[in-house]
Amino acid sequence: MNIFEALRDDHETQRQLADLLLKTEGDSDGRRELFDRLKRELEAHAGAEERYFYVPLMEHDLTQDKARHSVSEHKELDDYVEQLEEYDMSGPQWIQTARDLAHRLTHHLDEEEQEVFQVAGKALTEDEKRQLAEGYRDDMERRREAVG
């Protein structure tokens, strides 16, 4: 497995969780559980992805700008999560912010897969892609266990 496949697998999980979250209603156990799962997944993914994908990409002129842009989008997604934690889950502000989060998340993941992966594929060797995937996977497992 290479880093792109590893990241895509987790991106799909994030898309599914965001989609399911938007189908929930009110301050329900289901909404709380899905929000907590999405929050943990985003936090773990951002940390592992920055360490095992974006830090190495920042070392290459070809990929430096896209890497920095993507890391800044992680901060933007964190801000949406923080807002959601402050709002009443049964209020209209909560679901609208959840929709905004899902929209920005989808944009971010699509941009990574369609733009960043393309230039990163040119900057990284095949061996680096495999090694980064291994480090990323191990880090994700550790992070999931730490917050699970």
C-alpha positions as CSV (number, residue, x, y, z in Angstrom):
1,M,0.0,0.0,0.0
2,N,1.2,3.5,-0.8
3,I,0.5,6.7,1.0
4,F,-2.2,7.7,-1.5
5,E,-4.2,4.5,-1.0
6,A,-3.9,4.8,2.8
7,L,-5.1,8.4,2.8
8,R,-8.0,7.6,0.3
9,D,-9.2,4.8,2.6
10,D,-9.5,7.2,5.5
11,H,-10.9,10.0,3.3
12,E,-13.8,7.6,2.4
13,T,-14.4,7.0,6.1
14,Q,-14.6,10.7,6.7
15,R,-17.0,11.2,3.8
16,Q,-19.3,8.4,5.1
17,L,-19.3,9.8,8.7
18,A,-20.1,13.3,7.5
19,D,-22.9,12.1,5.3
20,L,-24.4,10.0,8.1
21,L,-24.1,12.9,10.5
22,L,-26.2,15.2,8.3
23,K,-29.0,12.6,8.2
24,T,-29.4,12.7,12.0
25,E,-32.0,14.8,13.8
26,G,-32.0,16.8,17.0
27,D,-29.9,16.2,20.1
28,S,-30.0,12.4,19.7
29,D,-27.6,9.6,20.8
30,G,-27.0,8.8,17.1
31,R,-26.0,12.4,16.3
32,R,-23.7,12.6,19.4
33,E,-22.0,9.3,18.5
34,L,-21.5,10.2,14.8
35,F,-20.2,13.6,15.7
36,D,-17.8,12.2,18.2
37,R,-16.6,9.6,15.7
38,L,-16.1,12.2,13.0
39,K,-14.3,14.5,15.4
40,R,-11.9,11.8,16.5
41,E,-11.3,10.7,12.9
42,L,-10.6,14.2,11.7
43,E,-8.2,14.9,14.6
44,A,-6.3,11.6,14.2
45,H,-6.2,11.9,10.4
46,A,-5.0,15.5,10.4
47,G,-2.2,14.8,12.8
48,A,-1.0,11.6,11.0
49,E,-1.4,13.2,7.6
50,E,0.5,16.3,8.5
51,R,3.4,14.2,9.9
52,Y,3.6,11.5,7.3
53,F,2.5,13.4,4.2
54,Y,2.6,17.1,4.4
55,V,5.9,17.6,6.4
56,P,7.7,15.5,3.7
57,L,6.0,17.4,0.9
58,M,7.0,20.8,2.4
59,E,10.6,19.7,1.7
60,H,10.0,19.8,-2.0
61,D,9.6,23.0,-3.9
62,L,7.1,21.4,-6.2
63,T,4.7,20.5,-3.4
64,Q,5.4,23.0,-0.7
65,D,2.5,25.5,-1.5
66,K,-0.1,22.8,-1.8
67,A,1.0,21.2,1.4
68,R,0.8,24.4,3.3
69,H,-2.6,25.2,1.9
70,S,-3.9,21.8,2.9
71,V,-2.5,22.1,6.5
72,S,-4.3,25.5,6.7
73,E,-7.5,23.8,5.7
74,H,-7.1,21.3,8.6
75,K,-7.2,24.3,10.9
76,E,-10.4,25.5,9.2
77,L,-12.0,22.1,9.7
78,D,-11.0,22.2,13.4
79,D,-12.7,25.6,13.7
80,Y,-16.0,24.1,12.5
81,V,-15.7,21.3,14.9
82,E,-15.1,23.7,17.8
83,Q,-18.1,25.7,16.8
84,L,-20.3,22.6,16.7
85,E,-19.1,21.7,20.2
86,E,-20.5,25.1,21.5
87,Y,-23.9,24.9,19.8
88,D,-27.0,23.2,20.9
89,M,-27.3,20.0,18.8
90,S,-31.0,20.4,18.4
91,G,-30.7,24.0,17.1
92,P,-30.7,25.2,13.5
93,Q,-27.3,26.7,13.9
94,W,-25.8,23.3,14.7
95,I,-27.1,21.5,11.6
96,Q,-26.1,24.4,9.3
97,T,-22.6,24.5,10.7
98,A,-22.5,20.7,10.3
99,R,-23.5,21.1,6.6
100,D,-20.7,23.8,6.3
101,L,-18.2,21.4,7.8
102,A,-19.3,18.6,5.5
103,H,-19.0,20.9,2.5
104,R,-15.5,22.1,3.4
105,L,-14.4,18.6,4.3
106,T,-15.6,17.3,0.9
107,H,-13.8,20.2,-0.9
108,H,-10.6,19.5,1.1
109,L,-10.6,15.8,0.4
110,D,-11.4,16.2,-3.3
111,E,-8.7,18.8,-3.6
112,E,-6.1,16.6,-1.9
113,E,-7.0,13.6,-4.1
114,Q,-7.3,15.5,-7.4
115,E,-4.5,18.1,-7.0
116,V,-2.1,17.4,-4.2
117,F,-1.8,13.6,-4.9
118,Q,-0.9,14.4,-8.5
119,V,2.1,16.7,-7.7
120,A,3.1,14.6,-4.7
121,G,3.3,11.5,-7.0
122,K,6.0,13.4,-8.9
123,A,7.9,14.5,-5.8
124,L,8.0,11.2,-3.9
125,T,9.8,8.0,-4.9
126,E,7.9,4.7,-4.9
127,D,9.9,3.6,-1.8
128,E,9.0,6.9,0.0
129,K,5.3,6.4,-0.9
130,R,5.4,2.9,0.7
131,Q,7.4,4.0,3.8
132,L,5.1,7.0,4.4
133,A,2.0,4.8,4.2
134,E,3.5,2.4,6.8
135,G,4.3,5.3,9.1
136,Y,0.9,6.9,8.5
137,R,-1.0,3.7,9.2
138,D,0.9,3.0,12.4
139,D,0.4,6.6,13.6
140,M,-3.4,6.5,12.8
141,E,-3.7,3.2,14.7
142,R,-1.9,4.7,17.7
143,R,-4.0,7.9,17.6
144,R,-7.3,6.0,17.2
145,E,-6.5,3.9,20.3
146,A,-5.4,7.0,22.3
147,V,-8.8,8.7,21.8
148,G,-11.0,5.7,21.4
